[in-house]
Amino acid sequence: MANARPGPARWVWYALGGGLPRRYADWVLADTTGPRWAVRHLLRALVQLSPVLLVCLLAVPVPLSYRLAACGGGVLLGLLFSAAYMTETTEHRAVKAGWPPGTTRRVREERAERAAVERGARYRRDGAGSFD
């Protein structure tokens, strides 16, 4: 099952930091290195922040404007810290899924190199700069 994707409940568990069974290892690598891996990382961070935000919004006995301001500040700080440790966190997720350390960095670098070659390829004419 190379293309196995976790169901919604398993994805929430994964987003909260839980490990997935080995059959999802390829999916975890794609999730942590794919074209929009940073956006997915920040989405997982919002899922991690959501329980605290809900408690702040629903259980704290202060005016709603204060609760909204606190939640806004919490989201801002949470995403800031999450972004600061983005590469380390995604690397940890991949290692937890069974990939060797350094895999996410290597895969991202290879993807960036391929993209640079493809961007430059559109300017080659009549075999100039060919890789043959």
C-alpha positions as CSV (number, residue, x, y, z in Angstrom):
1,M,0.0,0.0,0.0
2,A,2.4,2.7,-1.2
3,N,-0.4,5.3,-1.5
4,A,-2.1,4.6,1.8
5,R,-3.7,7.7,3.4
6,P,-4.9,7.9,7.0
7,G,-8.6,8.4,7.6
8,P,-9.8,11.5,9.4
9,A,-9.4,10.2,12.9
10,R,-5.9,9.0,12.3
11,W,-5.0,12.3,10.6
12,V,-6.1,14.2,13.6
13,W,-4.1,11.9,15.8
14,Y,-1.1,12.5,13.4
15,A,-1.7,16.2,13.5
16,L,-1.7,16.2,17.3
17,G,1.8,14.5,17.2
18,G,0.8,10.8,17.3
19,G,2.6,8.2,15.3
20,L,1.0,6.3,12.4
21,P,1.4,2.6,11.5
22,R,4.3,1.8,9.2
23,R,2.0,1.4,6.1
24,Y,1.6,5.2,6.1
25,A,5.4,5.9,5.9
26,D,5.3,7.0,2.2
27,W,2.3,9.3,2.9
28,V,4.1,10.9,5.9
29,L,7.2,11.5,3.7
30,A,5.0,13.0,1.0
31,D,3.2,15.1,3.6
32,T,6.4,16.5,5.1
33,T,8.2,17.1,1.8
34,G,5.5,17.8,-0.8
35,P,5.1,21.1,-2.7
36,R,3.0,22.7,0.0
37,W,4.5,21.0,3.0
38,A,4.9,24.3,5.0
39,V,1.2,25.1,4.6
40,R,0.3,21.6,5.8
41,H,2.6,22.0,8.7
42,L,0.9,25.2,9.8
43,L,-2.5,23.6,9.4
44,R,-1.4,20.8,11.8
45,A,-0.2,23.5,14.2
46,L,-3.7,25.1,14.1
47,V,-5.2,21.6,14.9
48,Q,-2.8,21.4,17.9
49,L,-3.9,24.9,19.1
50,S,-7.6,24.3,18.7
51,P,-8.3,22.6,22.0
52,V,-6.7,25.4,24.0
53,L,-8.5,28.0,21.8
54,L,-11.8,26.3,22.4
55,V,-11.3,26.3,26.2
56,C,-10.2,29.9,26.1
57,L,-13.3,30.9,24.1
58,L,-15.9,28.8,25.9
59,A,-14.7,28.5,29.5
60,V,-12.9,31.7,30.6
61,P,-15.4,34.0,32.4
62,V,-14.3,37.4,30.8
63,P,-15.9,39.5,28.1
64,L,-15.9,38.0,24.6
65,S,-13.6,40.7,23.2
66,Y,-10.9,39.7,25.7
67,R,-11.3,36.0,24.8
68,L,-11.1,36.8,21.1
69,A,-8.0,38.9,21.6
70,A,-6.3,36.2,23.7
71,C,-7.1,33.6,21.1
72,G,-5.8,35.8,18.3
73,G,-2.6,36.4,20.2
74,G,-2.3,32.7,21.0
75,V,-2.7,31.8,17.3
76,L,-0.2,34.4,16.2
77,L,2.4,33.2,18.8
78,G,1.7,29.5,18.2
79,L,2.1,29.8,14.4
80,L,5.3,31.9,14.9
81,F,6.9,29.2,17.1
82,S,5.6,26.5,14.8
83,A,7.1,28.2,11.8
84,A,10.4,28.7,13.6
85,Y,10.8,24.9,14.2
86,M,9.1,23.8,11.0
87,T,12.0,21.8,9.4
88,E,12.9,20.1,12.7
89,T,9.3,19.1,13.4
90,T,8.7,17.7,10.0
91,E,12.0,15.8,10.1
92,H,10.9,14.3,13.5
93,R,7.6,13.2,11.9
94,A,9.4,11.4,9.1
95,V,11.9,9.7,11.5
96,K,9.0,8.6,13.6
97,A,7.4,7.1,10.5
98,G,10.6,5.0,9.9
99,W,12.6,7.2,7.5
100,P,16.3,7.8,8.3
101,P,17.3,11.2,9.7
102,G,18.0,13.8,7.0
103,T,15.5,12.3,4.5
104,T,13.1,15.3,4.4
105,R,16.0,17.8,3.8
106,R,17.4,15.6,1.0
107,V,14.0,15.1,-0.7
108,R,13.3,18.9,-0.5
109,E,16.7,19.7,-1.9
110,E,16.3,17.3,-4.8
111,R,12.9,18.7,-5.6
112,A,14.2,22.2,-5.6
113,E,17.1,21.2,-7.8
114,R,14.7,19.5,-10.3
115,A,12.5,22.6,-10.3
116,A,15.5,24.8,-11.1
117,V,16.5,22.6,-13.9
118,E,13.0,22.6,-15.3
119,R,12.7,26.3,-15.1
120,G,15.9,26.7,-17.0
121,A,15.0,24.0,-19.5
122,R,12.4,26.2,-21.2
123,Y,15.2,28.5,-22.5
124,R,17.3,25.8,-24.2
125,R,16.9,25.7,-28.0
126,D,18.2,23.2,-30.5
127,G,20.1,21.1,-28.0
128,A,21.9,24.0,-26.3
129,G,22.6,23.1,-22.7
130,S,21.4,19.5,-23.3
131,F,21.9,16.9,-20.7
132,D,22.5,14.2,-23.3
